[in-house]
């Protein structure tokens, strides 16, 4: 794997998240029950933090929801993809060095 692979994986996961969450959020203007269930399933860690820390903003603010779920959610998926790929690179580098 090259050094660019984690970035490519992270960008790919971030793009998939934006397509699955960002585009429907923008099209529905931040409203709708279907969008709420989709956000709950796709961005569960962000939903839990927002429910605990920002409950009033979570229920009443469309700009906050856009920033929280679309922007931070996409960044979260980028970082998860990047981090997992880096862990795989390190694990395979060690196993290849040992053989």
N, C-alpha and C positions, 0 to 999 in steps of 0.2 A: 504494500500500500504506500502511496506517496504521501507527502506532507499535506497536500491539498485535499486528500480524501475526507478528513473530519469536517472541513469547511463545506465541502460539497454535500455531505450527508446532513449537516446542520441546516444549510440553506434549503435543501430538499424538504426536510421535515417542517421547517418554518413556512415554506411555500404551500405545502399541503394543509397546514393549519390555517393559513390565511384563506385558502380556497374554501375549506370546510366551515370556517367560522367568520372570517372577515367579510367575505362577499355576501353571505346571507344576512349578516348584521347590517351592512350598509344598505342592502336592498329592502330590508324590513324597517329601516330607520330605528333600529334598536328596540322594537316591540314585538310582541307575539309570544304565545305559549310554546310553540314549537322551537323557537329560537332559545327560549329559556332552558328547555330540556336538552337541547344540543349543547349549549354552553355548560350545563351541569355535567354531562357525560365526557365531553372533550377536555374541558378545563377544570376538572374537579379540584386539584390542589389550589388553584387560584380562587375558585368559588368558596372553598372552606376559609381561606384567609380573609376574603372580602366579607363573608358572612360574620365572622368573629370581629374583625376590626372596623369595617366600614358598612355596617348594616343599613343605615339610613341612606348613604350614598348609593349603595347597591340597588335599593328599591326605587329611588327617585331620580337618579341622574344618568341620562343617556350619554353625555360626554365622558363621565367617569367610567361607565360600563364599556364604552368604546376603547378608552385607553387601557383599562384593566384587562379586558378579555382579548381584544384584537391585538393591541401593541405588545403588552406584556406576555400574552399567551403565545404569540408568534416568537418572541424572544425566548420564552421558556422552552419551546420545542426546538429552537435552534441550539440552545445550550445543552439540552438533553442529547440531541443527535451528535453534537460535537463531542461531548464528554464520553458517551458510550463508544464512539468510534476511537477516541484516543485510548480508552481502556483496552479495547480489543487490539489496538496497535501495540501497546506495551506488553500485553499478555503474549501475543504471537511473536514479538521480538525476543522475549525471554525464552520461549520454548524453542525458537529457531537457533538462538545462541547456545543453548544447552546441548543440542544434537550435533 
